[in-house]
Amino acid sequence: MASLGSKRSRALRRILLLLVLWLIYQIFSGLWGIWRLYTTSRALEADISRFRALEAYYRFQDELYNDPSWIEYIARERLAMVRPRERYIRIIPEK
């Protein structure tokens, strides 16, 4: 009977060891998953802030391009357009 008790205790030790190893694995894999979620969320927050800045820029551009005074400025300064009965005079600086 003594050998049966020692076999049981060895089997219990092995089961306990496997249980402890499984528990350690679960803890570390869980921590790794939490770390991955944290880094992913940080990257997504950075993307969101970049996209918000881009949205603000494009909204500004949209408002600007629909502003009649801006359109007139571009037409006059960059495209050299004039209104009827106006003259375009180009001044060339001396070198």
ChimeraX attribute file (.defattr): number of C-alpha atoms within 10 A of each C-alpha:
attribute: neighborCount
match mode: 1-to-1
recipient: residues
	/A:1	6
	/A:2	7
	/A:3	8
	/A:4	9
	/A:5	10
	/A:6	11
	/A:7	12
	/A:8	12
	/A:9	12
	/A:10	12
	/A:11	12
	/A:12	12
	/A:13	12
	/A:14	12
	/A:15	12
	/A:16	12
	/A:17	12
	/A:18	12
	/A:19	12
	/A:20	12
	/A:21	12
	/A:22	11
	/A:23	12
	/A:24	12
	/A:25	12
	/A:26	12
	/A:27	12
	/A:28	11
	/A:29	12
	/A:30	12
	/A:31	12
	/A:32	12
	/A:33	12
	/A:34	12
	/A:35	12
	/A:36	12
	/A:37	12
	/A:38	12
	/A:39	12
	/A:40	12
	/A:41	12
	/A:42	12
	/A:43	11
	/A:44	12
	/A:45	12
	/A:46	12
	/A:47	12
	/A:48	12
	/A:49	11
	/A:50	12
	/A:51	12
	/A:52	12
	/A:53	12
	/A:54	12
	/A:55	12
	/A:56	12
	/A:57	12
	/A:58	12
	/A:59	12
	/A:60	12
	/A:61	12
	/A:62	11
	/A:63	11
	/A:64	13
	/A:65	13
	/A:66	11
	/A:67	11
	/A:68	10
	/A:69	11
	/A:70	13
	/A:71	12
	/A:72	15
	/A:73	13
	/A:74	14
	/A:75	14
	/A:76	14
	/A:77	10
	/A:78	9
	/A:79	10
	/A:80	12
	/A:81	15
	/A:82	13
	/A:83	10
	/A:84	6
	/A:85	5
	/A:86	8
	/A:87	9
	/A:88	10
	/A:89	7
	/A:90	7
	/A:91	6
	/A:92	6
	/A:93	5
	/A:94	4
	/A:95	3
